[in-house]
Amino acid sequence: MKEQVMSEKLYARDVYGKTLVELGKLDPNVVVLDADLSGSTRTSFFAKEFPERFFNFGVAEQGMMATAGGLASSGKIVFASTFAMFATARALDQVRNTICYNKLNVKIVATHSGVTVGEDGASHQALEDISFFRSIPNMRIIVPCDGPEARSAILTAHKEEGPFYIRLGRSKIPTLESKKEFSLGKGYIVKEGSDLVIIACGILVNEAMQAAKTLDEKGISTAVVNIHTIKPIDVQLIEDLSKRFSKILVCEEHQKIGGLFSAVAEVVVGSNPVLMESISVNDKFGQSGPPGELIDFYGLSANSIAEKAAKFIRQ
Amino acid sequence: MNQKVKNLKSKATEIRKLIIKMLTEAKSGHPGGSLSSTDIITCLFFDVMRHKPDDPNWAQRDKFHLSKGHCCPAVYAALSLCGYFPKEELMTLRKLGSLLQGHPDKKTPGIEVASGSLGQGLSVCLGMALANRLDKIDSRVYCLMGDGETQEGNVWEAAMASAHYKLDNLCAIIDYNRFQIDGRTEEIMNLEPIVNKWESFGWHVHQCDGHNIDELLEAFAEAKTVKFKPTIIIAHTVKGKGVSFMEHVVNFHGNAPSEKECEIALKELEDIEKDESGLE
């Protein structure tokens, strides 16, 4: 297995902004909306290039989402952005009843998900967003692990008809080398192993890779799987993993309830019920602090993953 | 009375009869607001709007969105009379597998976007109006809201944004019957001063009698001439209009008539029809 090299660090939201500009040039039907956070979400890049196709709604996420629905019903491909907290919780009814029930072509790309929002604290750290959207019919959810994967997710959402939720973070993330080509709904093995499998999404794929290195050195051969599409979940891959491994550790920067752990468990219980353990924020709110320290505090870091995995394997 | 107005009046009465029949058959639904909004809906579908029932997706069409989704029986009746789907479908309202859901669904020909969860429709219409502007289509967008519905915060987000974007191709109508499920709007959550509210949000406001066809047509005609502002028509209406024992009765917001009540209601509406045809 080739050693994983973290070649560069990117802001996924920078990638989003640049990809939107690319799409704007290619497709005159692309329209972008924001709710007073265009500087942070980087939709400002698109606003600068295509002011006539950019609409700011001010601090009004519900109105923005329902308006996105109206534009999409008229044939526009709509990207709507704000922080993950407000895109999901604040506008949930609009997303369910207007966007998803009508299966409208709205791509919700939210930034600032999870505890790595950092100093702004709990009110701004969305840890329930995947759970909120995962239960809505017609919604598809992608949690990219790095910049290039974010780009693929955005291009895919543009191409595929219907609603999407793409969950991005605030902080810079290292780019994972030797990834597989992005395919909607298909997870993949980033690193092989035989004793334990770690399934991760988003920024925790990188943490899981580092943890796996430590575990390998301790003699616990650890596989790492990246599941970027939380919905539709890759049933085939998870069924295969549940047959190959007797223990599955799931890592996500999200509540244990309703996120990737739940999505994987829903498949595992119906296939080959093996033991599962979770690295997540377990039924708690976040708090202020530097992102790196918060990752440590909530037990989401490579060290925490390696420790929990070692304990789990001895059980 | 001119022939056009006479025809619209008779169409409205036909729609009211269908509403009563549909709701009685369904044994549930919302007669009060369906009857109060009937004349508004009739004017839009049979005179004001540019649309093609045999081509519901015609790009140049004016669009109608029922933000107060619970009053869909009135819209379903109008759509079927226009020819969007066969009249027989009306009696399947609210039944399993029906084309006609209890609240509007996109699967019904002529329904643009589903509604039912109140307060979102004006934003949906704002999106449609922005799309028309981007596509340089001169079509108009009409959004019918309930009065109680405007207690929703989302309505005011849409009100602010529609004025900000100067959408003169957008026309909202409030069916101001002064009742909501729990009682009178002034007791549950006062909406007054309603005109000042909308004016201060930057809208052109036109008040009229929501059952007077001439006044409604004049309101819609005026809205078309207003530039750089959206228009809202505050249509003063009577909940349960056209059926004496339903008028101003809050219990008929969300309860269907019984078989007996249906019979009396239809008789009353037939009498109205006879009176109208005698007005030559």
Interface residues (C-beta under 8 A of the other chain):
Chain A: V31 E52 R53 F55 F57 G58 A60 Q62 G63 M64 M65 A66 T67 A68 G69 G70 L71 A72 S73 S74 G75 K76 D93 Q94 R96 N97 T98 Y101 N102 L104
Chain B: D105 K106 E112 V113 A114 S115 G116 S117 Q120 G121 S123 V124 C125 L126 G127 M128 A129 L130 A131 N132 L134 D135 G153 N154 E157 A158 M160 A161 Y165
